[in-house]
Amino acid sequence: MKRSLLLFFIPFFIFAWIFFAISRTSCNDIMQADAAKPIPFMHKTHVEKYEIRDCQTCHIYDENGRFQGLPSIGECTQCHARDASFTAVNDHTTPRRKSMFDSYADTDRPWTSWAKQPDLVYFSHKVVMTAKFEDGRMKSRCEACHGDKASSTGTAMIKGKMLMGQCMDCHDALQISNKCAVCHD
C-alpha cells in the first residue's frame, strides 16, 4: 500500500515542480523581472540635487498622448551635455557630462522597463495621470503605482508586480470603471 502511494505521488511532485518552474519563468519574462539597467541611475540625486520634481520632465508623453516610458539617451544628454565638463568646479547643481553616454546614440534606450504589460492589458498613463476629481484634485500620482522613487538610490523595482486585484482596488478608490473592456481588448 505504501509503495503504491509512493509510486503515485512521485510523478505528481515531479510534474508539479516542472510546472511551477516553467510558470515562474514565464511570469518573470512577462513582467520584466530581469530588466536590463546598464547605466546606473539615482532618482534621489535628480530630485534633490537638480530639483526635478515632475516625473514628466524625463518620462514624457508623445503628441498623441502615448506615454514614451523610459527616456532616450538624447533626453539625458539635454542636461548631461556631451560637450560639458566631467567635473563641476564650483557649480554642483549643473549636471556633468557622463562618459557612459558616449557609446550610445541619442535615440537609444538602453534600459528595459520593469512594468511591461502583457499584450492583453491596455494601460494609459495619460488617462490615469490627468484624471481629476470634481473638486479639481488629481486622482492619482506616480507614487501610487511606482512607490517612492524620489528617495530611491537605484533603479530597482520598488512596489513589486502590479496584480490585477491591485489595479481594481485603485479603480474603486479613484471611481474608475472596473469593466473588463476598460483595460482589456
C-alpha positions in Angstrom: 0.0 0.0 0.0 2.7 2.5 1.0 4.8 1.6 -2.1 1.8 2.2 -4.5 1.1 5.6 -2.9 4.8 6.5 -3.3 4.8 5.4 -6.9 1.6 7.5 -7.5 2.9 10.7 -5.8 6.5 10.8 -7.1 5.4 11.6 -10.7 2.8 14.1 -9.4 5.5 16.0 -7.4 7.9 16.0 -10.4 5.2 17.3 -12.7 4.2 20.0 -10.2 7.8 21.1 -9.7 8.4 21.3 -13.5 5.1 23.2 -14.0 6.0 25.7 -11.2 9.4 26.3 -12.7 8.0 27.0 -16.2 5.2 29.2 -15.0 7.5 31.2 -12.8 9.9 31.8 -15.7 7.0 32.8 -18.0 5.7 35.3 -15.4 9.1 36.8 -14.9 9.6 37.2 -18.6 6.2 39.0 -19.0 6.8 41.3 -16.0 10.4 42.0 -16.9 11.8 40.7 -13.6 15.3 40.7 -15.0 15.0 44.2 -16.7 18.3 45.4 -18.0 19.8 48.5 -16.3 23.2 49.0 -18.0 23.5 52.7 -16.9 23.4 53.5 -13.2 20.7 56.0 -12.2 19.6 57.6 -9.0 16.2 59.3 -8.8 17.1 60.7 -5.4 20.1 62.7 -6.9 17.9 64.1 -9.7 15.1 65.1 -7.3 17.3 66.6 -4.5 20.4 68.0 -6.4 18.8 69.1 -9.6 15.4 69.8 -8.1 13.4 67.8 -10.8 10.1 67.3 -9.1 7.9 66.4 -12.0 8.3 62.9 -13.3 7.2 64.1 -16.8 10.4 66.0 -17.1 12.1 62.8 -18.1 9.2 60.4 -18.6 7.2 62.3 -21.3 4.2 61.8 -23.5 4.1 61.8 -27.3 2.0 64.4 -29.0 -0.8 61.8 -29.5 -0.9 61.2 -25.7 1.0 57.9 -25.7 3.5 57.5 -22.8 7.1 57.2 -24.0 8.2 55.5 -20.8 11.9 55.5 -20.2 13.9 58.4 -21.6 16.3 58.1 -24.5 20.0 58.9 -24.2 19.2 62.1 -26.2 16.8 63.2 -23.5 19.5 62.6 -20.8 22.2 64.5 -22.8 19.9 67.5 -22.9 21.0 68.1 -19.3 24.2 65.9 -19.2 25.6 67.6 -22.4 28.1 65.6 -24.4 30.4 68.6 -24.6 30.2 69.6 -20.9 32.9 69.1 -18.3 33.3 65.7 -16.5 33.7 67.6 -13.2 31.9 70.6 -11.8 34.4 73.1 -10.5 32.2 75.4 -8.5 28.7 74.7 -9.5 27.5 71.4 -8.1 23.9 71.9 -9.3 24.8 71.7 -13.0 24.6 68.2 -14.5 28.1 66.9 -15.5 29.0 65.1 -18.7 28.6 61.3 -18.3 31.1 59.2 -20.3 28.8 56.2 -20.1 26.6 58.0 -22.7 29.4 58.2 -25.3 28.9 54.7 -26.5 25.2 55.2 -27.2 23.3 57.1 -30.0 20.8 59.8 -28.9 17.9 57.5 -30.0 19.0 54.6 -27.8 17.0 53.5 -24.8 19.4 51.1 -23.0 17.1 50.5 -20.1 14.4 47.9 -20.0 11.2 48.7 -18.1 10.1 46.8 -15.1 6.5 47.5 -16.0 6.0 45.9 -19.4 2.4 44.9 -19.6 1.2 41.6 -21.2 -0.4 42.1 -24.7 -3.9 41.5 -23.3 -3.6 44.6 -21.0 -4.1 48.2 -22.1 -2.9 50.9 -19.8 -2.8 54.6 -20.5 -0.6 56.7 -18.2 -2.0 59.9 -19.6 -5.6 58.9 -18.8 -4.7 58.0 -15.2 -2.4 60.9 -14.6 -4.7 63.6 -16.0 -7.9 62.3 -14.3 -9.3 64.8 -11.7 -12.0 64.6 -9.0 -14.9 67.1 -9.3 -13.1 69.5 -6.9 -10.1 69.7 -9.3 -7.7 67.5 -7.3 -5.7 64.9 -9.3 -6.9 61.4 -8.9 -3.5 59.7 -9.0 0.2 60.3 -8.6 3.2 58.4 -9.9 4.0 57.1 -6.3 0.7 55.2 -6.1 2.0 52.5 -8.5 5.8 53.1 -8.7 6.5 53.7 -5.0 8.8 56.4 -3.5 11.2 56.8 -6.5 12.1 60.3 -5.2 14.1 58.7 -2.4 15.4 55.7 -4.3 19.2 55.4 -5.0 18.9 52.8 -7.7 16.6 51.5 -10.5 15.3 48.5 -8.6 11.5 47.9 -8.7 10.1 49.3 -5.5 6.5 48.3 -5.3 6.7 44.9 -6.9 4.5 43.4 -9.6 1.1 45.1 -10.2 -1.5 42.4 -9.9 -5.0 42.8 -11.4 -6.5 43.0 -7.9 -4.3 46.0 -7.1 -5.4 47.7 -10.3 -9.1 47.0 -9.4 -8.7 48.3 -5.9 -7.2 51.5 -7.2 -10.0 51.8 -9.8 -12.6 51.5 -7.0 -10.8 54.1 -4.9 -10.5 56.6 -7.8 -14.0 55.9 -9.0 -12.8 54.4 -12.4 -14.8 51.7 -14.0 -13.7 48.1 -13.4 -15.4 46.8 -16.6 -13.2 44.4 -18.4 -13.1 46.4 -21.6 -11.5 49.4 -19.8 -8.2 47.6 -19.6 -8.6 44.5 -21.8 -9.3 44.2 -25.6 
